[in-house]
Amino acid sequence: MARNRRSTPLLRLVLASGSPRRRALLSQLGRPFTVEAAEVDEMPRPGERPWALVRRLAAMKAVTVGERLAQPGTWTLGADTVVAAAGDILGKPADAAEARAMLRLLSGRTHQVYTGVALWDYGSGQGWVRVAVAAVTFRTLSPLEIEEYVAGGEPVGKAGAYAVQGRAGAWVTALRGNVETVIGLPLDVTQELLALAQRPHVLAVRRRG
């Protein structure tokens, strides 16, 4: 079926994420939305840079959920977050051992957090995507601190194996950028995209395929 080249009215907003942190952040905007988790392959491509990875995955999540729902007037919001440190891209740890390794890498260093946010319009098959970056510095962590933190379960499902809004917030000695970027959904970027969605522009990011 042919798609319109122009955006369609935003009648329904869907958060393409099962993250309770993103859900809580988005609810602060006071706009009604529903939630549909997106299951996508989050592995980086060979040589893919952090900003390019989160940009691609955020768009993929938004498009995947939008095409699953297949409802004109539905706009899907996708987001993805990774941590970059010492030349490595850190996603969600696969197990406790990987979480420990990530935290040892972040201990006493400054790392970057990249969050991509994409808003996609099913009706036109097009949308926008933005990337926000923050820099976070941790104090030096003791082996016992790392072990206790991992044992507490907080690293599960968190990029870089930590939650800045949780116990790990006490480790931060400096933060440059928006803390919402570190949590997983920068609201300034999200508001920008939602504002763009109200305008009858020809959109910038085309659908897959």
Buried (B, 14 or more C-beta within 10 A) or exposed (E): EEBEEEBBEBEBBBBBBEBEBBBEBBEEBEEEBEBBEBEBEBEBEEEBEBBBBBBBBBBBBBBBBBBBBEEBEBBBBBBBBBBBBEEEBBBBBEEBEBBBBBBEBBBEEBBBBBBBBBBBBBBBBBBBBBBBBBBBBBEEBEEEBBBEBBEEEBBBBBBBBBBBBBBBEEBBEEBEBBBBBBBBBBBEBBEBBBEBBEEEEEBEBBBEE
